[in-house]
Amino acid sequence: AADSFDYKTFFVKVGLNSKSKDQLAQVFGILDQDRSGFIEEDELKLFLQNFSANARALTDAETKAFLAAGDSDGDGKIGVDGKTAFMKP
């Protein structure tokens, strides 16, 4: 359902919150579709589809909340420094 995605709950359910830094780096690489070294808003919007091709896109509100959780310097993208912080509960 729209606006029902909670990244913290999702990370717990799929076990991302208990992965090592190396494993989280691998996940970061998958999410960084354009290989820019950052996860941008458009990549987060399609986040769930990395886990299931039939999954819905996140709403704008869900995407912005998710981005804010990992955007440690306020530049509108998640860099290497924020990649593990937002995946932990």
Solvent accessible surface area in square Angstrom, and as a share of the most:
residue,aa,sasa,rsa
1,A,104,0.81
2,A,73,0.56
3,D,92,0.48
4,S,71,0.46
5,F,34,0.14
6,D,72,0.37
7,Y,40,0.15
8,K,101,0.43
9,T,64,0.37
10,F,34,0.14
11,F,1,0.01
12,V,79,0.45
13,K,161,0.68
14,V,63,0.36
15,G,21,0.20
16,L,7,0.03
17,N,38,0.20
18,S,92,0.59
19,K,75,0.32
20,S,57,0.37
21,K,153,0.65
22,D,113,0.58
23,Q,80,0.36
24,L,0,0.00
25,A,38,0.30
26,Q,126,0.56
27,V,26,0.15
28,F,14,0.06
29,G,28,0.27
30,I,97,0.49
31,L,2,0.01
32,D,7,0.04
33,Q,109,0.49
34,D,90,0.47
35,R,170,0.62
36,S,54,0.35
37,G,30,0.28
38,F,70,0.29
39,I,0,0.00
40,E,42,0.19
41,E,63,0.28
42,D,98,0.51
43,E,12,0.05
44,L,1,0.00
45,K,64,0.27
46,L,88,0.44
47,F,0,0.00
48,L,25,0.12
49,Q,67,0.30
50,N,51,0.26
51,F,92,0.38
52,S,57,0.37
53,A,96,0.74
54,N,150,0.77
55,A,25,0.19
56,R,76,0.28
57,A,41,0.32
58,L,3,0.01
59,T,33,0.19
60,D,87,0.45
61,A,66,0.51
62,E,13,0.06
63,T,1,0.00
64,K,112,0.47
65,A,59,0.46
66,F,1,0.00
67,L,17,0.08
68,A,73,0.57
69,A,39,0.30
70,G,2,0.02
71,D,24,0.12
72,S,82,0.53
73,D,103,0.54
74,G,64,0.62
75,D,69,0.36
76,G,37,0.36
77,K,60,0.26
78,I,0,0.00
79,G,9,0.09
80,V,95,0.54
81,D,106,0.55
82,G,1,0.01
83,K,31,0.13
84,T,29,0.17
85,A,68,0.53
86,F,4,0.02
87,M,0,0.00
88,K,79,0.33
89,P,110,0.69
